[in-house]
Amino acid sequence: MKAKVLPIIATLNILIALFTASAAAQTKQKIVLEASVPFEFIVGNRTFPAGTYVFEMATGAPNITDRTGVLIVHGKEQKLYAAVATDVTRGHADHAGHKLEFVRDRGQIYLSTIYRHGNSAGLRVHTAPEAGTVEDWEESRVTTVNATLTSGGF
């Protein structure tokens, strides 16, 4: 009898684990922002011309306890696309609006960080020039572009 019960219990434990993992994964809703970027910029290994873009936080709004995320960028006017792994950066205070931060380095502009309104954590793109955080850059080398939320929260 014990031999018949153990496989059933093991199967139930596996099903419970799968449902729990599925429920946890569904609690993070992707965040979709839209912004008009008035200059050429780089994300990952792709250069995007000035235009209107959709920025998806595919792994949801980052929490300060998260370490990584995924950012998807695609053009509204042209068929341009990039998906990049990101780090999670921790700001000092909640952001007053949805915004994108760009840094200029050697004549090129890189998407550096993306923030959602009300969050102190943001997604930091790996391919941006390394200088710690955007706060470490000279103010003249940082550009902020406001974004609007199109889905995924308030």
C-alpha positions, 0 to 999 in steps of 0.5 A: 500500500505504501508503494502505491501512495508514495508516487501519488503524493510525489505527483501531488507535490509536483502539481502544487509546485507547478501551480504555485510557480505559475501563480507567482509568475502571473503576478508580475504584469509586463509594463508598456511605456511609449515615448517619442525620442528626438535623437538617435540612440543605442540599445544592445547592439542596435541603433534606433533613429529618432522616433516613437518607440514602445518600451516593454518591461517584460518582467514587470515593474522591478522591485528593489529585491530583483536583480535582473529584468528584460527590456524589449524596445520596438519602433512604432514607425519602423520595424525595429526591435531589440530585447536585452537583459538588464540589471535592476538599479535602485534609486533613492526615491520613487520617481514622479513619472515614467521616464527613460534616461540616456547617457552620451559617450564618445558622440553616441547616445545609449539608453541607460535606465528606464523607470516606472512612475512610483518605483524607486527601482528601474531597469539598467541596460547592460550595454550603456557605458559603465560609470556606476549609475546615471548619478555618477555621470556629469549632468550635461551627459545625461538626457531624460525623456518622459514616457507614457504608460500604455498598459500594465498599471496606473 
